[in-house]
Amino acid sequence: MAKWARVLEAQGNYAEALKIYIRSLPIEQEHNHNQDLIDYYINALAPMLKQLGESLFQAIWRETTGKECTREMREAIWQERDKLG
């Protein structure tokens, strides 16, 4: 799924790429418990946040998951976004 999201991102279709990244993250968290892959998705979400802005990012998150981004996840993504400059 990550490859598909990267293609969409390269095409400038950030909203659709974001939805795929958001859907993929809990799968990694629940089934693989691979911190490197979880970090990969957090790092992939950060440019989406920067590109789309907080309001649209959060709206897409809610639309995709049916709930708010957890505080822990939000802090991790926002921290990575801030590193992007």
N, C-alpha and C positions, 0 to 999 in steps of 0.2 A: 504494500500500500504506500510505503514511503516514496517509492520511485514515481508512482502516479502523482502524488502530491508535489514532488519536485518538478515534474513536467508542468503541472498547472501553475506552479509558482513561477517557473521560467517564462511561461506565457503571459504572466501578469494577472492570472486569475487567482488572486490571493484569497478571496472569500471561499472558493471551492477547495483550494489547497488547505486552508485552515480547517475546514470541516473534516477532511481526511485525517489530518494530523490529530485532531481532537478525538476522532473515533478510534484511532490506532493506539493512543496513549493508554487507556484503561486496559486494553488487551495485553499490552506489555506488562503493565503493573500487576494484573491478575494472574496471568498464565506463565510468564517468563521470569519475572522478578530479576531481570537483568538490568542492573543500574546503568550500564553503558547505553542500553537502548532507551531507557527512560530519559537519561540525560540528552540523548540524541533528539528525542521528541521535544523536550523542553527547549533545546537550542533551536530547533526548527520553528517552534511557536513564537519565539522572541522576535524574529524579523516580521512575522505576520502581524504581531501586536504593533510593532513600529510602523509598518506600512498602513494598516487599517485604522489605527488609533484605538484607544481604550474602549470607547463606547461601542463601536462596531464589533470589536473583538469580543467583548463581553456579551453582546447581543447574539452573535453567532455561536458562542459557547453555550448560552442558554438554549438557543434553538436546537443545537446539535445534541446536547446532553439532557435537556429538560431540567437542568438545575444550574446553580451558580458554580463558578470555579471555586474550589476549596482555597482557604486562606494560604495553606502551605504551597499549593500548586501555583497560585497567583503570585506569591512572593518569589518563587523560583523563576517563573517566566519573566516577571517584571525586572528581576535582578539581571537576567541575561539580556533583556532588551536594553537596559541601561548601559551595559558593556559595549553595545553596538555603536554608541556615540551619537 
